[in-house]
Amino acid sequence: MENKIDNKILINFLKGKYSYNDYLKVKDWFNRIEKNKRIKEQMFSHWEELTEVGNSKDDSLQYIFEKIQYKILLEEKKGLKKKVIWNFYRNAAAILLIPILAFSLWFFLFPKTPQVSNNEILTTQSWVEINAPEGARVEFFLPDSTFGWLNSGSKLKYPIVFNQHRKVNLVGEAYFEVKHRELSDFIVSVADLNVKVLGTKFNVSAYSDDSFTDVVLKEGKVEIEGNTCNFNQILSSDEKLTFNHDSKSLNLNDVDAEHYTAWKDGYLIIENEPLGQVVGRIERWYNIEITIQDEILKNYRFKATFKDEPLAEVLRLLALTTPIRYSIEKRDFDSDGTLKRRKVTLKLT
């Protein structure tokens, strides 16, 4: 690509009117700036021209440059750490990164905005949504340096800019390592409850098709407040709170938190659990649909640990310890040409 910066492309990028090729050009310019002082001076000149301010200080522009460059290089740095996962999700991550870059550039170039109330900020600011496809796991990084993982079929929604109360919305399962900030709490909101923390490591499982919500604390402390019914509970390390949606009841247990967070490292752990409770996790893990023909099978308990095992091997090992017979149907195409989910049938031998 040429070193010269196209002013029109940069302006359109600020306005959100750009193609993927335009995004690659802007990204390439920022990557070249650090290596070429002349290009950096040219970019700073463009920033001054775009903001119609001719007396911007170089140290201010340098700060802008460092912030934008950090956003652009974030996914590349992630890729060095998780190369395989990055290759699989690089297109999705790039799409999610574009609105963050555009907003960051606009925010730092136009800092003089009218004063508004907290309520107005909440109703007008932009949000980003991250989706983890069925049968996959996605690592995420939030604007406050909090990071974590989304499990299969999960969605995480968060504001581009956090205020004093950092709040995210979750559907599905996620593991969080929250960045501590003085006088700034962090809230994970799910359908039935809110998990409030200052800085800690924990797991939340709140799938819409499950009859329960689990919160497991690995490190620190969290405060859990009910939404659909009134309760307040403080969790300590290696404790699990389960809220039953139907009975509106709470259950608090001591657990090994590693068993409930190992999914982010590719482990599927079944810890002496009945098949009726485990089947949902297996379906999401392998993006399949399981039918249990004999109800009695739902009460059979299993204890096993799988690490990136293929579906057939998992079913074979389960069948070795219980009177289970299984069949895996061939995948068919849907009416729109996409492949349907693979179907698995379990029954007594």
N, C-alpha and C positions, 0 to 999 in steps of 0.2 A: 504493500500500500504506500501511497505517497505521503511525505511528511507534512505537506501543506494541509491546513485545516479548512474545511469547507464551512463557511459561516452559516450558510443556509441549513446544512444538515444539523449543525449544533443548535440552531434556533428551533428547528423542528423537533429535535430531541427534547429540548426543554418543554415544548408544548405537548409532548406525547404523540407527535405525528411522525412516525419513522418506521422503516422496514427493519427486518432482522439484519440486512447488510449494513444499514446505517448504524445500528447498534454495534456491529463488529468494528466499523470504522472508528466510532467514538472510543471504544475499548482499546483499539490499537493506538490511537493518539495518546491516551493516558499512559499506556505501557511504554511508549517511546519518550515521554516527557522526561522521566527520570534519567535517561541515558543521553539526552541531548539538550543542553542549556538553551540553544537557540529556539528549539521547539517549545520549551517551557515558557520562554519569554513571549513567544507568539500566542500560546494558549492563554497566558495571563492577559495579554492585550485583547484577546477575544472576549474574555470574561468581563473586562472593563467596558468594552464596547456594548456587550449585550445588556449590562446593567445600567448603561448610560451614565456611568460614574468614571470620571477620568483621573481621580486622585486616590484610587484605592491603594492601600499600602501593600507592599510585596509580602510582608509577613502574614497579612490577612489572606491574601490569595494563596500563599503557600499552605496555609491551614486548610483552605477549601480543596486544594489539589490533593493533600494527603488523605482527607476524608473520602473523596470520590475514588481515589486510587485504591484505598483499602476495600471499598465496596466491590470494585471490579475484580480485585485479586482474591477476594474471599473464597470463591469457589475453587480457584486454582490451588490455593493453600489447602483447602479441604481435600482436594484430589490427591495431594501428596500423601495424605494420611490414609485415605480410603479410596485407592485408585479404582478398584473394581466397581464399587458402588457409584463412584463419580462418573465412570464411563457409561453406566446404565441410565443414570438420571441427569446427565449434563444438560440435555435439552430442556427438561422440565425445570431444572434449577435456574437455567439462564432466563427462561420466561418469567420466573418469579423474581429474579434479580432486577430485571429491567425497570419495573415501576419503582423499586426502592432507589435505584440510581437516579431516575428522573426526578423523583421527589427530593432526594438529598441535594442534587444540583440546584434545583429551584429554591429549596429552603435556605441554603447557604448563600446563594446569590441575591436573594430578596429577603433579608432578615427583618426589614421594617414592615411589620404587619399590624393591623389594628388589634387593640387589646380586646379579648373576648373572655367570657366566663368559662368555667370548667364544663358546664353543661353544653355550651355552644361548641367547645372543642370536641366533645364526645360525639356530637351529632354531625359534625362537618368533616372530621379528619378521615383519611383514607385507610383502608384495611387491606391486609394481604392474607390469602388463604393457601395453606400448603396441604396437598392431598397425597396420601400414601396408597398406591394402587393395591388391589387385592393380591395377596401372595408376596408382598414386598415390604421392606422397611426403609424409612427415609430419615437421614440425619438432618437436623435443622439448627440454624443459628438466629437468634433474635437480636433486635437493635441494641439491647442493653448488655450483650455478651452472654446472656443465658443461652444454653444449648441443650440438645437432647435428641430423642429419636421418636418417630411416629411409627406405630405398628400397622400391620396390614389393614386396609380399609378405613383408615382414620383421617380426620380432618382437624387442622389447627388454624384458627383465625386470630390475627393480632394486628394492632395499629402500627403504622409505619413509624410513628414517633410516640414513645411512652411519655406519660406525664408522671406525677408523683405516685399515682396508683396504677401500677403495671398490671393490666388484666388481659388474659387470653381466653378464648373459647375453644373447648375441645369436644369433639364427638369421636369416640373410639378409645384407643389406648396410646399413652405417651409416657416417656421417661424424661424427667427434667433435672438439670443441674443449674439451679438458679444463682445468678450473680448477685451477691449482697450489695445493697445500696443503703446508706444511712437514710432513715426516715422515708423510705420508699418500699412499700410492700409489693408482693407479687401474688396475683390471684389467678388460679385456674378455675374457670367456671364450666361446669357440666350441667346436665339437665336437672339433677336433683340436689346438687350441693356445690359449694365453693370451697376450694382449698387455698388457704392464705398462708404465705410464708415470707420470711425476710431473706433467707439464703439457705438452701438445703438441697438434698437429692431425694427424689421420690418418684413413685409410679402411680398413674391414675388409669383405671380401666373403666370406661363408661360407654360401651357399645349400645346403640339404640335397640338392638334386638336381644340384648341380655336382660335378665330379670334382676340384675344387681349392679352396683357400682362399687369397685374396690379402690382403696387408697392404701398404698404400702410405702412406709417411710424407711429409707435406707440410711439417712444421716441428717441430724439436726432435729428440728421440731416443726410441726405444721398445725394449724388450727382449721378445723372443718366445721362449716356452718351449713345447715339444711336450707334448701329452697322450697321444696314441696311440703316439708313439715319442719317443726321448730326443734332443732337440736344443735349443740355445740360440743365438739370433742377435740381435745389436744392429743396428738400422737407423738410418741417418742420413737427412737430408732428401733428397727425390727419389730414394728407393730403394724397390723393390718386392720383397717376398718372396712366392713362390708355393709352396705345399705341395700336392703331388699325393697325394690320398687313396689311390689304388690302389698306386702304386709306393713310397709313403712317402718321396718324394724332395723336396729343396729346390732352388729356383732363385732366385738373387738378381740383380736387374737395376737399372741406372740408368734412370730414367724421368722424364717431366714429370708431377709429381703432379697438376697442374691437370686433365690429361686423365682422371684417375681419380676426381676429386671434382666435376667439372662437372655431374654428374647432379643434384646438389642444387639447381642453378640452372636446371634445365630443359633441359640439353643432353644429347643422346645422341651420344657420340663413338665412332666406330669407327676405331681406329688401326692400319691395315694388318693386320687380323686375319682369320683364316679364318672363313667363314660358319658352320662347325660349332661354333666357339667363341662367335660373336656371337649365334646364334639364341636362346639362352636369355635374353639381355638384352633382345632385341626382344620376346620373348613376355611377359616380366614388365612391360616398359615400356608395352605396349599391351593387356595382359591378353588375349592371344590364344594360340592353339595352332597351331604351324607344323609342317607335314609336308614333309620334303625327299625327293622321290621318287627322285632320282638322286644316289647317294653322292658322285660326283665333285664336285658342287656344294659339298660341305662344305669342300673345299680351296681354293675361290676366295677370294681376299683382297680386302678392301674398306678404303677410307680415306675417311671422310666425317664431317661434323658436322651434326647436325640440332637445331633449336631449336623445340620445340613444334610439329613438323610432324605432320599427320594421317598415319595408317597408309598410306593409298593413295599419298600423295606419296612417302613413304620407299621403298615397294616400287617405284614407278615410277622413281625416281632410281637405285636399285640395278640395275634391269633395263637402264638405259641403258648401263651400263659392262660388263655381263656377259651371256652368252647365257642369261638366266633368263626364264622365263615364270611368271606367278603368277596365282592365282585366289583371290578372297575369298568364302567361302560366307556365305549368309544365316544369321543367328543363329536358332536354334530355342529353344523353351521346354523346360525340364526337366519331369520328372513333378510336381515341387512347385510349378510355375508360374514359376520363376525362369529368366532367360535364360542359356543356355549360353555358354561362351566362343566368340568368333568363331574360325573355322578358316581357315587360309591354307595353300595348297599351292604349293610351289616345284618347278619341274622345268626340264630343259634345253629350249631352243627347238629 
